[in-house]
Amino acid sequence: MESLVQEIEALKKEDIGRKISARINEFKRINRNSSEDLFKELCYCILVARFSAKKCYNMCNEIGDKFLTNSPKKIKNELDKFYYPLASQRAKYISKAFRKKDQLKKAIKSLEENELRDWIKNNIKGVGYKVASHFLRNIGFDDYAIIDTHIIDLLIEQKLISEPKNPYGKTSYQKIENKLKAIAEKVNLSLGELDLYLWYLARYQEIQTILK
């Protein structure tokens, strides 16, 4: 862990540290009063799973308000324009999530943070703990870990975990999340900030998409 801590501490002093801080502040400025804005951010987080961050970022910007429909056919047609894989299944998830966008806003405004991720996971079809954590980080809640393949690989490399498996259940997810919390405390970062540093270390090219 110490080598990873040293790498992150060095990055905090470089330009990338400034960019990450700026991006975290942008996340916190999203309009949580708009169910439409929240929903479009959720669409991005659903679609980016197992897909290129850069391509998904550009695609979602192009589709924009066309996501605001409960018609899976219309959403699939938009995704097909970008040759998006899994368009049919993800379009169904998005159309079902659209019907719950007002409930989602209400949950975000009324639930405690320790309840919010569970609510999203249990109420939005196709969204597990990773996608729910990603969404919450992107709307300004930065105390959730986004445990993706690049995080798993990095933790294995650092000998902090031994099995190359993505966690699916709550217990296994929190077990890895607690390891990330220990790193975050050592470098005085939130879990949301830490994820961007780890993403930078693992996927330098892709992170340039969101760190301007």
N, C-alpha and C positions, 0 to 999 in steps of 0.2 A: 504493500500500500504506500509505503514512504516514497517510492520513486514516482508514483502517480501523483501524490500530493505535491511533490517538488515540481513536476511538470505543470500542474495547474497553477501553483503559486507564481511560476515564471510567466505563464500566459496572462495572468491577471494584470501584470505590469505592462503588457504589450498592447498594441492597438486592438487586438481581438477582445481584450478585456473590456475596453470602452464600448465596442460594438455589442457585446453580449449584454452589458448593463443597459444600453439604449434600447435593445430589443425587448428586454424584460419590462422596461418602462412602457413600451408600446403595447405590450400585452395587457398591462394594467389600465390602459386608457380605452379599451374596447367598451362600447356602449351596452352595458348589461340590461338597460331598460328596453332594448330592441330585441324582440324575439326573433326577428328576421336576421339581424346581424349575428346573434348567437347561433342560430340554426346554420347559417352559411359557414361559420367556423367549424361547426360540428361536421358538416359535409366534407370539408377538407380533411379533418382528422379521420373520418371513416375511409375516405378514398386513398389517403397516402399510405395506409398500411400495405406493406409488400409492394410498394410502387416508388418510383423516383420522386423525391421531394421537389426537385426543380420542375419536372413535368407536371406534377400535381398542382403546384403553386400557380403555374401559368394557366393550366386548364381551369382551375376553379375561378381565377380572376376573369377568364373569358366567359365562363358560363354565368357567373354572377347571380342575378335575380331569377334566372331560369331554373334554379334549384327550388324555387318557392312554389312547389306543386306537389300534390299527392298522387300524381300519375307516374308510376314506374316506367311506362312506355316513353313518356316525354323526357324523363331524366336519362333513360338508356340511350335515346336518340342523340342527346347532347354529348354523352360520354363516348358514344361510338364515333363521333366526329374527331375525337382525339385518339382513336384506336385504344381506348382504355380496356385492359383485361378485366375480367370479372364484372363487366358492365351490368349484366342482367341482375346478378345477385345484389350488388351494391346499390343499384337503382331501387330495388325493392326495400332495402334497409333505409335508404334516404326518404323514400315516399312514406314509409311507416313512421319514421322519425318526424317528418313534417307535421303529421297529425298531432304530435305531442309537443310541438315547439312552445306553445303557451304554458303547458305544464312544466316544461324544462326551465323556462324563465322563472316561473313561480318557485320552483325548487331551488334555483340558484340564489334567489333573493331571500328565501325563508329558512333553508336548512343550514345546520352547522356544517363546517368543512368536513368533519369526520363522518358525516352522514351522506354528503353530497355525491361522492364517487359511487357509493353503493347504490344510491337511487338511480343514477344514470345507467350503471351496469345492469340493474334489474329491470329498468323500464324502457330502455332504448335497444331494440333488437339489433344484433350485429355488433354491439359495443361491449367490449370486455374491459378489464381494468387498465390495460395499456392505453387503449383509445380514449377511455374516459379520463385518464390522467393527462394525456396529451391535450385533450380539449380544455380541461380545467386550467392547465398551465397557460394555454394560449388565450384564455380570457382573464388572466391575472391572478389565478390561484397558484402560487409557486411552491407549495409544500407537498407536491405529489411527484413520485418518480415515474419516468416513462421508460419502462423496461423493454427495450427493443433488442433485436439481434445484435446490434453493434455494442450495446451495453453488456449483454451476456458474454460476447467475445472478449471484451476488454476486461471484464471481471475474471474470466478464466485465465487470461494472459497474466493478470496480477495475482493469480492463485487465491482469489477471494471466494470463488465458487469452483466446483469441480465438474458439474454436469452441464453440457451445452443444450439445455432445454429451456424454452420460453415458459414462464410460469402462467398457469391459467386460473387456478383457484385462488381464493383470497389469501389463504395461509401461505402458500408458496410465493405469491406475489409479495406479501408483506415481509417475508423472510429475506428476500433479496433487497427490498426497499430499505430495510433496516441496515443492511450493509452499506447502501448508498448514503443513508443518513449519517453514518459514522464518518464517511469520507467528507460529506458536506460540512459537518461540524469542524473537522480538522482544517478545512480551507475557508471557513466562515462564509459559506454560500448557502442559498436555499437549494432545495432539490431541483427546482426549475432552472436555476442558473447552472448548477452542476451538470445537468443534462446537456446544455449547450456546449459546455467545455468538453465533455466526454464525446459529444458528437463531432466537435471540431477535431479532436485527436483521432477519432476513428474514420470520419468521412469529411475530410477537409474540403473537397470539391463541392459536395452537396450543400454544406452549410453556408456557402457563399450566396446561395439563393435567398436565404432569409436574413443574413447579416449584411446590411448595406453600408 
